Amino acid sequence: MGKESKRVVLDTNIFISAILFSGKVSMIMDFWKTSAIKPVITKEILNEIIKTLAYPKFHLTEEEIYHIVQEEILPFVEIVKVKKDKIAKGVCKDPEDDKFITCTTSAGVDLIIGGDLDLLNIKEYKGIKIIKASKFIKQIQSLLSSVTF
């Protein structure tokens, strides 16, 4: 039996950067498509991703957004239900970022990969590590390069 994917929470910045832009962060999408990681999201996070994809600066049509969600996100993520006793309030400087903490606590995940400074500045919350994408990519690359066949 194969090793399970590492379950992680990605903030919206990471999802958008991984999907829409080339560069190092786009490697995270490769990780989720190859099952090296399993992004965990809530409906609230998914709605924020969709709303962000619709920003005029990205020049995406409704059809393109639909395709991204249906083909690039939903087949690869685990959607978890928010547990009322796990809702985070006032943890992050920006209350909008508390949804990522809530997702981790509801899903039993211990890692958030972030691009948002307010979220990254927390660094750790109740055993949940919050790290930059670049640090995570280095960790995964190191882990993958140590695997021998």
N, C-alpha and C positions, 0 to 999 in steps of 0.2 A: 504494500500500500504506500502511495506517495505522501510526501510531506504536505501538510496543509499550508495554504497561502497565509502570509502574515496579514492579519486584519488591522487596518489603519483607518483613521479619519483624515481626510484631506479638506483643507479649507477651500472656499470657493475660488480664491486666487490661484491655487494650485491646479484645481480642475480646469479652469479657463486657460491658464498658461500651458498646461500639458496638452490640451486639445487643440488650441488655436495657433500656437506659436512653435516654431522650431527652436532648438536650443536644448540646453541641459534638462530643464524641467519637463520637456516633452518625453524624456526617458521614463518618467513616472507612468505615462500612459502605456508605454511598452511593458512595464512591469505588471500593470493590471491586465493587459491583454494576454500575457504569457502566464498568468496566475502566480507570479512571484509575490504579488500583494493582492488583497481583496479590500477595495475601498468600502467603507461602511458609511451609509448616509441615512438621514431621516427624510420624511416628506418635506419638511421645512427647508432642509439643505438643498434638496432637489429643486424646489420652487425657486430658491435664491439663484441657483445655477442657471435655470431657464430664464429668469428675469435678467440676469447679467448678460447672458448670450444675446438677449434682445437689445442691448444698449446700441444706439446708433453708431458708435465708434467702431463696432465690429462688422458692420455692413452685412449682416446675415439676414436672409429671408426667413419667414416662418417655416418654410419647407426645409431649409438648411438646419434650422434649430431642431425641428422635429427629427431629422435624420441623425444629427449629433446625439440627441437624447436616446433615440431608439437603437442606434447602431454602435455608438462609442461609449455610452455610459450604462444604460440599464442592463445589458447582458453581462456586465462585469462587476456590478456592485451588489452589496447586500443592503436592502432597505430594512431598517429596524424601527420598531415602534417606540416612541418616547415613553418611558416609565415615569408616571407622575411623581414618584418619590425620588427620582434621579434628576429632576429639572434643576439646572444651575441658574442662579440669579445673582447678579452682582459680582461674579467672579472676574469677568473681563472689564477693562476700562470702557470698551464699547459694548453695550448690552446686546447688540446684534451678534457678537461673537460667542455669547454664552451657549448658543445652539450647538456649537462644536464640542464643548465640554459636556453638554447634555447627551449628545450622541455617543460619546465615549463611555460615559457612565451607564447609559441605558444598554449599550451593547457589550459592556465588559471589555472594551478595547483599552490598551494602555499607551497609545501613541497617536499624536496629532502631527501631521506634516503641514506646516503653515507658511504663508507668505505675508500674512498680516502682522505688522509690528506690534499692535496692541495684544494680539494673541501670543506671539513669540516671546514678548517680554515677560510673560508669566513663567515660562520655562518648564514648570512642573506644577501639577495640581493633583493632590491625593493619589500619587503614584503614576499619574498620567504625564508622560514626557511630551513636550511640545518643541519640535525642532524644525529647522529650516530644511527646505527641499534639498539643497546642496549637500548637507550633512547626511541626510537619509540616502541620497543617491550613492554617495561614497560608501556607506555601510552596506548597501545592497550589492554594489559592484564588488566589494571586498568579499562578501559572503559568496557570491556567485563564482568568483575567480578561485575560491578555495575548494570548490567542488571538483572532484576528480572522477573520471569515467574509466 
